[in-house]
Amino acid sequence: IEAHVGLATIAIDSGDKKSALEWLKKASNANPTAPAPRLLTINFLLVDGRAPEALKEASDFAFKFPNNSVAIDALGVSQLVNRDAKGAVNSFTKLVSMMPNSAIAHIKLASAYRAALKNDEARRSLETALKIDPASFDARRAMIDLVLTTTGPAAAINMAQVAQSSIKDKVAGELLLADTYRAAGKLVEAEAAYKAVWKTNPTVALMSAYTQTLEAQGKFAPARAVLSEWLSTHKDDGNARFMLVINSISSGQYAVALKEGQALLKERPKDVALLNNVAWLYDRTGNVPKAIELAEQALAQAPASAEINDTLGWLLVRNSKLERGLGLLKKGYELAPKNPEIGYHYAVALNQSGKAVEAKSVVTQALKNPQNFAERQDAEKFMQSLK
């Protein structure tokens, strides 16, 4: 088992997902009574976005090992990811019966009740978890989130303030309060709380929350400063560099974004989101052939992505390749009909293909969407041109 799992790990690290799954299945076949390879297979499928396959594997795992808490837990998690709230409640109820003194089991049951919109039952499960382990940070966080949803921001913030004073880990308490401010929409208060912790305890998770809070207020330059500060001592942090790319795109710093994106692509040549964003940047900075090349690479890896179909389709439509571009934009629109930017692009392509009535209907729906998008003014002008 150890050898098969080791080979699977090597395959994952090298990006060979197919071989990784084959090695994990060989590990399971080599010793059908060993739960570890099955659990690793389920986790691999979930991380890879193959939730239905993970659920099938977890169901078989739980069927063959009905008294194994790991199998029941894996089934519950897979059911939640597949939005089977009722099934998850049943699985985690069984897990609680097997582990009645486990705070974690009760927290997981609460998460299933939340998914099933049974907030009273979720509260009771979290209260039980806190009785078992009064210091459980996860139970406190889940309870605050529940109160925020059911009672309101004021009650949730008050609960977070009380929790902050009682949690022994001062930093954890401050972050809990900061996260609650952010979830409650109190961005100024959240920014101040995050900033205070950042000065003494900078971490990857805090950097993400802090910069997103700044960007939500339109403070892109301060957010960029936080990211740059982190990268000055963590040069190999690709996730932080990707965040810097997105920040630079959002604030119109296209040259900076392209430079960072090009550097990151050398390390992540198969990163679909990065390929798509760098393709967009090449288009914005005038290198259309390179933009199309990268967009094609992204589409080859993620043909069911609405955003990637839109990126390549829009590039093609604007560069005299209407027929294929229209097909891609149609697919993107069908995958994400509520995305106003994709709707606008699809409407333009429809109009160019002689379908003005359909184009008007699509762009009208896009402009009715209150969501802001960079090309809204262009979409409004296009709408006027159809009258």
Kinemage of the C-alpha trace (Angstrom):
@kinemage 1
@onewidth
@group {chain A} dominant
@subgroup {mainchain}
@vectorlist {calphas} color= white
{ca ile a 1} P 0.000 0.000 0.000
{ca glu a 2} L 2.773 2.407 0.952
{ca ala a 3} L 4.499 1.882 -2.420
{ca his a 4} L 1.329 2.390 -4.438
{ca val a 5} L 0.383 5.495 -2.463
{ca gly a 6} L 3.922 6.825 -2.842
{ca leu a 7} L 3.745 6.407 -6.613
{ca ala a 8} L 0.340 8.102 -6.628
{ca thr a 9} L 1.812 11.044 -4.738
{ca ile a 10} L 4.636 11.343 -7.278
{ca ala a 11} L 2.095 11.280 -10.106
{ca ile a 12} L 0.019 14.009 -8.437
{ca asp a 13} L 3.080 16.195 -7.944
{ca ser a 14} L 3.968 15.821 -11.627
{ca gly a 15} L 0.417 16.656 -12.741
{ca asp a 16} L -0.349 13.140 -13.992
{ca lys a 17} L -3.833 12.775 -12.514
{ca lys a 18} L -4.716 9.699 -14.550
{ca ser a 19} L -1.731 7.712 -13.266
{ca ala a 20} L -2.331 8.955 -9.720
{ca leu a 21} L -5.850 7.556 -9.707
{ca glu a 22} L -4.666 4.278 -11.228
{ca trp a 23} L -2.055 3.839 -8.491
{ca leu a 24} L -4.607 4.583 -5.768
{ca lys a 25} L -7.001 2.017 -7.207
{ca lys a 26} L -4.186 -0.517 -7.375
{ca ala a 27} L -3.520 0.151 -3.690
{ca ser a 28} L -7.185 -0.516 -2.896
{ca asn a 29} L -7.197 -3.705 -4.969
{ca ala a 30} L -3.981 -4.914 -3.349
{ca asn a 31} L -5.615 -4.791 0.075
{ca pro a 32} L -9.414 -4.355 -0.108
{ca thr a 33} L -9.734 -4.212 3.700
{ca ala a 34} L -7.400 -1.212 4.048
{ca pro a 35} L -9.344 2.073 4.373
{ca ala a 36} L -6.432 4.440 3.674
{ca pro a 37} L -6.221 4.024 -0.130
{ca arg a 38} L -9.995 4.370 -0.461
{ca leu a 39} L -10.004 7.563 1.593
{ca leu a 40} L -7.138 8.989 -0.453
{ca thr a 41} L -9.013 8.144 -3.653
{ca ile a 42} L -12.144 9.919 -2.413
{ca asn a 43} L -10.159 12.995 -1.383
{ca phe a 44} L -8.330 13.005 -4.723
{ca leu a 45} L -11.616 12.918 -6.647
{ca leu a 46} L -13.116 15.694 -4.521
{ca val a 47} L -10.095 17.956 -4.957
{ca asp a 48} L -10.090 17.230 -8.696
{ca gly a 49} L -13.704 18.410 -8.965
{ca arg a 50} L -15.111 14.956 -9.670
{ca ala a 51} L -17.714 14.978 -6.928
{ca pro a 52} L -20.120 12.370 -8.394
{ca glu a 53} L -17.255 9.870 -8.750
{ca ala a 54} L -16.147 10.625 -5.197
{ca leu a 55} L -19.660 9.963 -3.923
{ca lys a 56} L -19.810 6.646 -5.754
{ca glu a 57} L -16.470 5.622 -4.253
{ca ala a 58} L -17.518 6.784 -0.780
{ca ser a 59} L -20.843 4.931 -0.986
{ca asp a 60} L -19.022 1.698 -1.838
{ca phe a 61} L -16.503 2.387 0.946
{ca ala a 62} L -19.261 2.864 3.535
{ca phe a 63} L -21.222 -0.152 2.260
{ca lys a 64} L -18.219 -2.436 2.680
{ca phe a 65} L -17.158 -0.881 5.992
{ca pro a 66} L -20.463 0.078 7.711
{ca asn a 67} L -18.863 0.237 11.155
{ca asn a 68} L -15.821 2.249 10.129
{ca ser a 69} L -16.121 5.862 11.267
{ca val a 70} L -13.650 7.021 8.590
{ca ala a 71} L -15.849 5.500 5.870
{ca ile a 72} L -19.024 7.063 7.277
{ca asp a 73} L -17.290 10.444 7.587
{ca ala a 74} L -16.046 10.251 3.981
{ca leu a 75} L -19.562 9.433 2.800
{ca gly a 76} L -21.025 12.402 4.677
{ca val a 77} L -18.445 14.800 3.254
{ca ser a 78} L -19.032 13.501 -0.289
{ca gln a 79} L -22.792 13.851 0.129
{ca leu a 80} L -22.395 17.458 1.260
{ca val a 81} L -20.212 18.287 -1.737
{ca asn a 82} L -22.838 16.691 -3.984
{ca arg a 83} L -25.559 18.755 -2.258
{ca asp a 84} L -27.267 15.706 -0.817
{ca ala a 85} L -28.053 17.377 2.501
{ca lys a 86} L -30.513 14.702 3.625
{ca gly a 87} L -27.985 11.943 2.986
{ca ala a 88} L -25.280 13.908 4.814
{ca val a 89} L -27.556 14.340 7.843
{ca asn a 90} L -28.109 10.577 7.933
{ca ser a 91} L -24.388 9.817 7.598
{ca phe a 92} L -23.237 12.290 10.231
{ca thr a 93} L -26.053 11.220 12.578
{ca lys a 94} L -24.601 7.722 12.335
{ca leu a 95} L -21.109 9.137 12.908
{ca val a 96} L -22.354 10.872 16.084
{ca ser a 97} L -23.900 7.612 17.319
{ca met a 98} L -20.517 5.938 16.770
{ca met a 99} L -18.565 8.806 18.385
{ca pro a 100} L -20.975 10.526 20.819
{ca asn a 101} L -18.177 12.302 22.678
{ca ser a 102} L -16.530 13.761 19.586
{ca ala a 103} L -17.044 17.501 19.227
{ca ile a 104} L -15.896 17.257 15.600
{ca ala a 105} L -18.624 14.714 14.781
{ca his a 106} L -21.287 17.041 16.195
{ca ile a 107} L -19.845 19.989 14.245
{ca lys a 108} L -20.052 17.971 11.026
{ca leu a 109} L -23.632 17.027 11.786
{ca ala a 110} L -24.381 20.718 12.315
{ca ser a 111} L -22.934 21.526 8.891
{ca ala a 112} L -25.253 18.932 7.342
{ca tyr a 113} L -28.252 20.390 9.178
{ca arg a 114} L -27.289 23.856 7.881
{ca ala a 115} L -27.210 22.495 4.331
{ca ala a 116} L -30.643 20.967 4.946
{ca leu a 117} L -31.910 24.375 6.211
{ca lys a 118} L -32.544 22.925 9.682
{ca asn a 119} L -30.995 25.707 11.733
{ca asp a 120} L -32.534 24.756 15.083
{ca glu a 121} L -31.070 21.268 14.835
{ca ala a 122} L -27.739 22.772 13.748
{ca arg a 123} L -27.707 25.011 16.825
{ca arg a 124} L -28.383 22.060 19.132
{ca ser a 125} L -25.543 20.084 17.548
{ca leu a 126} L -23.134 22.990 18.007
{ca glu a 127} L -24.250 23.489 21.610
{ca thr a 128} L -23.486 19.814 22.228
{ca ala a 129} L -20.064 20.212 20.610
{ca leu a 130} L -19.282 23.154 22.895
{ca lys a 131} L -20.383 21.195 25.964
{ca ile a 132} L -17.992 18.420 24.974
{ca asp a 133} L -15.175 20.829 24.148
{ca pro a 134} L -15.774 24.404 25.366
{ca ala a 135} L -12.476 25.466 23.760
{ca ser a 136} L -13.409 24.189 20.275
{ca phe a 137} L -12.552 27.000 17.899
{ca asp a 138} L -14.383 25.351 15.006
{ca ala a 139} L -17.581 25.036 17.041
{ca arg a 140} L -17.407 28.689 18.073
{ca arg a 141} L -16.828 29.818 14.507
{ca ala a 142} L -19.698 27.675 13.214
{ca met a 143} L -22.022 29.001 15.925
{ca ile a 144} L -21.148 32.614 15.103
{ca asp a 145} L -21.805 31.945 11.420
{ca leu a 146} L -25.168 30.412 12.312
{ca val a 147} L -26.103 33.384 14.492
{ca leu a 148} L -25.070 35.793 11.722
{ca thr a 149} L -27.459 34.041 9.345
{ca thr a 150} L -30.376 33.515 11.708
{ca thr a 151} L -30.204 36.457 14.125
{ca gly a 152} L -28.138 39.136 12.437
{ca pro a 153} L -24.769 40.948 12.356
{ca ala a 154} L -25.040 42.624 15.757
{ca ala a 155} L -25.608 39.364 17.613
{ca ala a 156} L -22.826 37.613 15.694
{ca ile a 157} L -20.329 40.414 16.375
{ca asn a 158} L -21.258 40.427 20.054
{ca met a 159} L -20.721 36.652 20.219
{ca ala a 160} L -17.353 37.008 18.469
{ca gln a 161} L -16.278 39.714 20.946
{ca val a 162} L -17.187 37.459 23.876
{ca ala a 163} L -15.336 34.551 22.251
{ca gln a 164} L -12.276 36.707 21.625
{ca ser a 165} L -11.933 37.507 25.306
{ca ser a 166} L -12.195 33.836 26.311
{ca ile a 167} L -9.988 32.182 23.674
{ca lys a 168} L -6.505 31.543 25.052
{ca asp a 169} L -4.858 32.017 21.667
{ca lys a 170} L -5.004 35.804 21.375
{ca val a 171} L -4.282 35.860 17.641
{ca ala a 172} L -6.973 33.268 16.924
{ca gly a 173} L -9.468 35.354 18.889
{ca glu a 174} L -8.577 38.529 17.010
{ca leu a 175} L -8.904 36.746 13.660
{ca leu a 176} L -12.264 35.292 14.640
{ca leu a 177} L -13.550 38.787 15.359
{ca ala a 178} L -12.020 40.169 12.157
{ca asp a 179} L -13.614 37.389 10.093
{ca thr a 180} L -16.971 38.091 11.720
{ca tyr a 181} L -16.714 41.803 10.921
{ca arg a 182} L -15.964 40.915 7.310
{ca ala a 183} L -18.829 38.413 7.044
{ca ala a 184} L -21.150 41.010 8.565
{ca gly a 185} L -20.128 43.595 5.962
{ca lys a 186} L -18.243 45.762 8.462
{ca leu a 187} L -15.249 46.144 6.179
{ca val a 188} L -13.634 49.145 7.892
{ca glu a 189} L -13.634 47.329 11.238
{ca ala a 190} L -12.431 44.115 9.573
{ca glu a 191} L -9.573 45.965 7.869
{ca ala a 192} L -8.396 47.472 11.151
{ca ala a 193} L -8.530 44.092 12.899
{ca tyr a 194} L -6.664 42.298 10.127
{ca lys a 195} L -4.046 45.046 9.952
{ca ala a 196} L -3.316 44.752 13.665
{ca val a 197} L -2.669 41.015 13.392
{ca trp a 198} L -0.737 41.354 10.119
{ca lys a 199} L 1.894 43.523 11.809
{ca thr a 200} L 2.897 40.773 14.212
{ca asn a 201} L 1.637 37.488 12.709
{ca pro a 202} L 1.539 37.576 8.894
{ca thr a 203} L 0.323 34.292 7.377
{ca val a 204} L -0.942 33.094 3.994
{ca ala a 205} L -4.549 32.826 5.211
{ca leu a 206} L -4.437 36.290 6.794
{ca met a 207} L -2.889 37.806 3.651
{ca ser a 208} L -5.795 36.477 1.589
{ca ala a 209} L -8.499 37.759 3.958
{ca tyr a 210} L -6.765 41.107 4.524
{ca thr a 211} L -6.183 41.886 0.831
{ca gln a 212} L -9.701 40.798 -0.158
{ca thr a 213} L -11.117 43.115 2.494
{ca leu a 214} L -9.052 46.001 1.130
{ca glu a 215} L -10.028 45.248 -2.475
{ca ala a 216} L -13.707 45.039 -1.561
{ca gln a 217} L -13.385 48.702 -0.547
{ca gly a 218} L -11.575 49.627 -3.758
{ca lys a 219} L -8.219 49.892 -1.975
{ca phe a 220} L -6.206 48.049 -4.605
{ca ala a 221} L -2.902 49.861 -4.025
{ca pro a 222} L -2.772 49.075 -0.260
{ca ala a 223} L -3.700 45.461 -1.060
{ca arg a 224} L -0.904 45.328 -3.622
{ca ala a 225} L 1.496 46.629 -0.983
{ca val a 226} L 0.518 43.790 1.363
{ca leu a 227} L 1.052 41.208 -1.392
{ca ser a 228} L 4.393 42.742 -2.398
{ca glu a 229} L 5.539 42.756 1.221
{ca trp a 230} L 4.749 39.052 1.512
{ca leu a 231} L 6.451 38.203 -1.785
{ca ser a 232} L 9.602 40.052 -0.767
{ca thr a 233} L 10.270 37.249 1.727
{ca his a 234} L 8.286 34.443 0.048
{ca lys a 235} L 9.394 34.719 -3.585
{ca asp a 236} L 8.233 31.186 -4.446
{ca asp a 237} L 4.663 31.636 -3.210
{ca gly a 238} L 2.777 31.136 -6.474
{ca asn a 239} L -0.639 31.671 -4.891
{ca ala a 240} L 0.357 35.100 -3.602
{ca arg a 241} L 1.780 35.983 -7.007
{ca phe a 242} L -1.464 34.903 -8.676
{ca met a 243} L -3.366 37.155 -6.256
{ca leu a 244} L -1.066 39.984 -7.306
{ca val a 245} L -1.919 39.285 -10.962
{ca ile a 246} L -5.662 39.464 -10.224
{ca asn a 247} L -5.212 42.617 -8.140
{ca ser a 248} L -3.274 44.289 -10.952
{ca ile a 249} L -5.911 43.317 -13.518
{ca ser a 250} L -8.724 44.650 -11.328
{ca ser a 251} L -6.948 47.970 -10.855
{ca gly a 252} L -5.980 48.369 -14.513
{ca gln a 253} L -2.259 47.743 -13.964
{ca tyr a 254} L -2.043 45.501 -17.013
{ca ala a 255} L 1.711 45.756 -17.595
{ca val a 256} L 2.420 44.709 -14.005
{ca ala a 257} L -0.145 41.914 -14.214
{ca leu a 258} L 1.325 40.582 -17.469
{ca lys a 259} L 4.871 40.599 -16.121
{ca glu a 260} L 3.847 38.678 -12.991
{ca gly a 261} L 1.622 36.333 -14.996
{ca gln a 262} L 4.397 35.482 -17.472
{ca ala a 263} L 6.756 34.661 -14.598
{ca leu a 264} L 4.150 32.487 -12.911
{ca leu a 265} L 3.323 30.595 -16.112
{ca lys a 266} L 6.872 29.252 -16.181
{ca glu a 267} L 6.109 27.505 -12.892
{ca arg a 268} L 2.461 26.664 -13.649
{ca pro a 269} L 2.214 26.011 -17.397
{ca lys a 270} L -1.002 23.987 -16.977
{ca asp a 271} L -2.795 26.322 -14.565
{ca val a 272} L -6.084 26.930 -16.392
{ca ala a 273} L -7.115 30.064 -14.507
{ca leu a 274} L -3.663 31.569 -14.980
{ca leu a 275} L -3.610 30.716 -18.698
{ca asn a 276} L -6.984 32.362 -19.129
{ca asn a 277} L -5.984 35.532 -17.294
{ca val a 278} L -2.657 35.892 -19.087
{ca ala a 279} L -4.423 35.356 -22.433
{ca trp a 280} L -6.774 38.198 -21.503
{ca leu a 281} L -3.766 40.370 -20.603
{ca tyr a 282} L -2.004 39.691 -23.887
{ca asp a 283} L -5.194 40.765 -25.657
{ca arg a 284} L -5.387 43.960 -23.600
{ca thr a 285} L -1.760 44.809 -24.323
{ca gly a 286} L -2.060 44.183 -28.075
{ca asn a 287} L -0.539 40.728 -28.590
{ca val a 288} L -3.590 38.972 -30.068
{ca pro a 289} L -1.813 35.890 -31.532
{ca lys a 290} L -0.285 35.077 -28.143
{ca ala a 291} L -3.616 35.695 -26.440
{ca ile a 292} L -5.367 33.206 -28.734
{ca glu a 293} L -2.570 30.658 -28.282
{ca leu a 294} L -2.904 30.682 -24.488
{ca ala a 295} L -6.698 30.781 -24.586
{ca glu a 296} L -6.643 27.668 -26.795
{ca gln a 297} L -4.429 25.919 -24.222
{ca ala a 298} L -6.819 26.858 -21.433
{ca leu a 299} L -9.842 25.607 -23.386
{ca ala a 300} L -8.147 22.281 -24.127
{ca gln a 301} L -7.840 21.688 -20.387
{ca ala a 302} L -11.204 23.091 -19.281
{ca pro a 303} L -13.717 22.822 -22.142
{ca ala a 304} L -16.663 23.124 -19.741
{ca ser a 305} L -15.593 26.457 -18.251
{ca ala a 306} L -17.916 29.339 -19.129
{ca glu a 307} L -15.207 31.963 -18.592
{ca ile a 308} L -12.659 30.176 -20.769
{ca asn a 309} L -15.148 29.639 -23.599
{ca asp a 310} L -15.946 33.341 -23.325
{ca thr a 311} L -12.305 34.469 -23.400
{ca leu a 312} L -11.420 32.530 -26.541
{ca gly a 313} L -14.783 33.102 -28.217
{ca trp a 314} L -14.575 36.870 -27.741
{ca leu a 315} L -11.012 36.926 -29.049
{ca leu a 316} L -12.049 35.045 -32.186
{ca val a 317} L -15.151 37.165 -32.840
{ca arg a 318} L -13.104 40.346 -32.661
{ca asn a 319} L -10.498 38.912 -34.997
{ca ser a 320} L -12.642 37.840 -37.953
{ca lys a 321} L -13.294 34.263 -36.849
{ca leu a 322} L -17.004 34.650 -36.231
{ca glu a 323} L -18.275 31.121 -36.801
{ca arg a 324} L -16.135 29.360 -34.196
{ca gly a 325} L -16.220 32.352 -31.852
{ca leu a 326} L -20.015 32.388 -31.890
{ca gly a 327} L -20.112 28.696 -31.034
{ca leu a 328} L -17.798 29.166 -28.055
{ca leu a 329} L -19.695 32.206 -26.789
{ca lys a 330} L -22.977 30.323 -27.095
{ca lys a 331} L -21.563 27.522 -24.967
{ca gly a 332} L -20.207 29.999 -22.421
{ca tyr a 333} L -23.590 31.710 -22.244
{ca glu a 334} L -25.400 28.405 -21.787
{ca leu a 335} L -23.013 27.479 -18.970
{ca ala a 336} L -23.373 30.868 -17.238
{ca pro a 337} L -26.544 32.627 -18.459
{ca lys a 338} L -26.476 35.087 -15.559
{ca asn a 339} L -22.983 36.384 -16.300
{ca pro a 340} L -23.633 39.826 -17.876
{ca glu a 341} L -20.221 40.136 -19.528
{ca ile a 342} L -20.588 36.797 -21.313
{ca gly a 343} L -24.130 37.806 -22.290
{ca tyr a 344} L -22.857 41.033 -23.858
{ca his a 345} L -20.152 39.219 -25.827
{ca tyr a 346} L -22.629 36.604 -27.057
{ca ala a 347} L -25.084 39.322 -28.114
{ca val a 348} L -22.420 41.053 -30.220
{ca ala a 349} L -21.587 37.756 -31.934
{ca leu a 350} L -25.277 37.060 -32.589
{ca asn a 351} L -25.697 40.494 -34.137
{ca gln a 352} L -22.678 40.003 -36.382
{ca ser a 353} L -24.179 36.727 -37.586
{ca gly a 354} L -27.399 38.466 -38.573
{ca lys a 355} L -29.489 37.595 -35.535
{ca ala a 356} L -30.254 41.107 -34.288
{ca val a 357} L -33.544 40.236 -32.560
{ca glu a 358} L -31.945 37.464 -30.513
{ca ala a 359} L -28.939 39.706 -29.803
{ca lys a 360} L -31.220 42.417 -28.416
{ca ser a 361} L -32.942 39.930 -26.113
{ca val a 362} L -29.636 38.620 -24.748
{ca val a 363} L -28.035 42.024 -24.127
{ca thr a 364} L -31.250 43.306 -22.531
{ca gln a 365} L -31.075 40.510 -19.986
{ca ala a 366} L -27.383 41.220 -19.398
{ca leu a 367} L -28.054 44.896 -18.647
{ca lys a 368} L -30.910 44.035 -16.289
{ca asn a 369} L -28.378 42.229 -14.109
{ca pro a 370} L -27.351 44.614 -11.284
{ca gln a 371} L -23.887 43.056 -11.171
{ca asn a 372} L -21.268 45.517 -12.351
{ca phe a 373} L -18.896 44.513 -15.145
{ca ala a 374} L -16.088 46.319 -16.917
{ca glu a 375} L -17.846 46.556 -20.278
{ca arg a 376} L -21.244 47.746 -19.078
{ca gln a 377} L -20.914 51.084 -20.885
{ca asp a 378} L -19.950 49.270 -24.102
{ca ala a 379} L -22.957 46.994 -23.664
{ca glu a 380} L -25.253 50.004 -23.200
{ca lys a 381} L -23.905 51.625 -26.393
{ca phe a 382} L -24.372 48.337 -28.240
{ca met a 383} L -27.960 48.171 -26.995
{ca gln a 384} L -28.612 51.676 -28.345
{ca ser a 385} L -27.193 50.671 -31.722
{ca leu a 386} L -29.782 47.910 -32.048
{ca lys a 387} L -32.755 50.279 -31.785
